[in-house]
Amino acid sequence: MSKLRLGIVGSGMIACVIANAVKQVESIELIAVASRRPISAKTFADEHGIHQVFDTWQEMLASEAIDAVYVAT
């Protein structure tokens, strides 16, 4: 069974809670983050082992690498 590839919009406290919860679920992989503040998104990605950082949620939604999106704003 392939993993659900999840992207998250936002890089604040709620996004952190969701990222930590997703790490506990074997069938979900958090692969992308988008934030209106690129530095914050990069820091969040580094902290949570996320490889793809998008400058806007629109760019992330356009990516075929994402199956689902959690909006944490």
N, C-alpha and C positions, 0 to 999 in steps of 0.2 A: 504494500500500500504506500503510495506516495504521500509526502507531507503537504499540508496546506501551507502555502507560502504567504505569509502575512506581512503587510506594511502597516506602519503606524503614523498617523498625522499628529504631530506635537512632540514636544520633548521635555515636558514638565513633570510634575509629581505623579499625575494620573498615568501618564505614559510609562513612567518608571515602574509603577505598580503592575501595569499590564505586561510590560516586558518581563518582569520577574515571574509573573504567573505563567506566561507562555513558556518559559524555560522548563517548567514542570510538566509540560504536556508533550509527549513524544511525537504526536501526530501533527504538531504545528511548528513551523520554523519562522522566526522573525527575521526577515531578510532586508527590510528597507525602512527608512524613516524620512519624513518630510517635515520641514519646519520653515516658518517665515524668517527665522534667524539661522543662517547657515552654520555659524560657529557653534551654536547650541545643538544643532542636529548632528554635527560632526562629533562633538563631545559625547552626546548621548549614544551615538553609534559605537564609538570607541569603548564606552563603559559596558555596552551590552553585546558586543561582538557582532554588530550589524555591518554588512559589507557595502550596502548601497545607501547613499544619502542623496536626497533630491531637494532642490531649492524650493519647489512648490508641490502642493498636493496634486495639482493637475498633471505635472510631469510623472509623478508616481503612478497615478491612475492610468496613464497612457502606456505604462510599461507592461509588457506581456509576461514579465517575471513574477507578477503579483497576482495571487488568487483572491485575496480578500484584504480589506482595509479596516483598521480600528481608528476611529476619530477620537482623539484624546485632547480635545481643546475645549 
